[in-house]
C-alpha cells in the first residue's frame, strides 16, 4: 500500500512540478513582454498628442456609463470627478439601479436634475426604467441620470445605459472610482492609432484609492494604502495590470478589461447582447463574447491596454467585504469557462482559443484547486513519511523567492516608468508586502476562490451587494 501511495505521490509531484514550471516561465515571459509594451507606449505617446486630440473636432464621441447602487456616500464627488474630464465630445450617464439609500436624492439636489421626455430605444432588455433625468443647469448639460428598478446586477444597470448611449464608444466605470482628467484621451488614442485592426476594447491600469488624497473628485496626492488588506490589493493590482495585462496586450491576448474602467466598441458590444446580467464576472464575459463575435464575423480586431494609471478605486478594507468581492469574481470565472469552453484549444478562435482560454482554464480556474489539493496530498505524504524534505523545502523556497522577485519587479518598473509615489519610502514599503503575501493574503484568495466555485456548482444565490464605501475627501 505504501509503495502504491509513494508511486502516486511521485506522479503528483512531477505533474505539479511541470505545472509550476510552465506557470513560472509564463510569468517570466509576461514580464519581458510588459517591459517591451511599456517602453513602446512611453516612446510612442506624448503630451503634445493629447493636447491636439483634446481640441480636435474629429475626436470620436464617448459615452461614460457609471452604475450606482447605494452609493450615497461618494456619488456627488464621483460625478464631479467625471465632469472634470478633459475631452471635446462626451456624455455622462449615471444609472441609479434602484438604490435604497439617498443616492437619487443627492443627485437631484446637487446637480438640479429633473425628469425629461427621452427616446429610450431598448436594444438590450433590462429591468424597467422609471425615469430619465437631465439638469436644468447648463454647466451639467452633459449629465444624464437613469432611475431604474434594481436589476440585482451591475450588468443590468450598464445595459440600460448602453440603450440610451449617443456615441459609438462607451466607457464603463464605477461611481466609486476616481478617473484621471485625461482618461478619455488616453483610452481613445489606441483606437485612433491602430491602422490595420479594429480596436474593440481598451483597458487601463487601476490603483487603490485608500489613503490617497482627493479634492472635489480630483486626485491630489497618491499614497500607498495604510491598512494592510488594501495594501496587499495595491500590490496585487500593480502586478496584475503592469505585468500581466500589459504583457498580454503586447501580443493581443488580453483576457479581460476591468469593470472599473474600460472603453468598448458600442456596436460590437450591442450585437453581442451587452453585458450578461446572469454573470458574476460580467466584464470578462463581455470581452470574451466580443472577441468571439469578432472571430465569427471575420473582424480583424485588437484589445489594447494602457500602463498608465487612469483610475483609482476604493478597495475593501474588511475581510468580510473583500471575501464577498472575491467569491463573486471566482464564481464569474467558473461561469465564463463553462459557457465558452467550446473555444478551448479551438483554432477557429485564433489566439483567444489557443492562448487566452487555455491560460484562464489552467492557471486561473484550476490554480486554487491545484494549490488546495497540493496541501492535502503533502499532508498525507508527510504523515506517511513519504516526502523528500530537502527537495520539497528547496522547491518551496524557489517558488517563494520567485514570486517575490516578480512582484518586486512589477512595483519598481511601474515606479521608474511613471513616478506615481513621491517618496521612495512608500515604494520600499510596498516591496515588503510580497514577503508577507504568501502567508497572509494569498490563502484568502484561495479560500474565496474555492467558495466561489462551490457557489457556482451548487447554484447558491448572490446579489450585487453593498460594498460599504468610506468615501473620498480632502486630507484633514
Secondary structure, 3 states (H helix, E strand, C coil): CHHHHHHHHHHHHHHHHHHHHHHHHHHHHHHHHHHHHHHHHHHHCCHHHHHHHHCCCCCCCEEEEEEECCCCCCHHHHHHHHHCCCCCCEEEEEEEECCCCCHHHHHHHHHCEEECCCCCCCCCCCCCEEEEEEECCHHHCCEEEEEECCCCCHHHHHHHHHHHCCCCEEEEEECCEEECCCHHHHHHHHHHHCCCCEEEEEEEEEEECCCCEEECCEEEECCCCCCHHHHHHHHHHHHHHHHHHHHHHHCCCCCCCCCCEEEEEHHHHHHCCCCCCCCCCHHHHHHHHHHHHHHHCCCCEEEEEEEEEEEEECCCCCHHHHHHHHHHHHHHHHHHHHHCHHHCCCHHHHHHHHHHHHHHHHHHHCHHHHHHHHHHHHHHHHHCCCCCHHHHHHHHHHHHHHHHHHHHHHHHHHHHHHCCCCCHHHHHHHHCHHHHHHHHHHHHHHHHHHHHHHHHHHCCCCCCCCCCCCCCCCCC
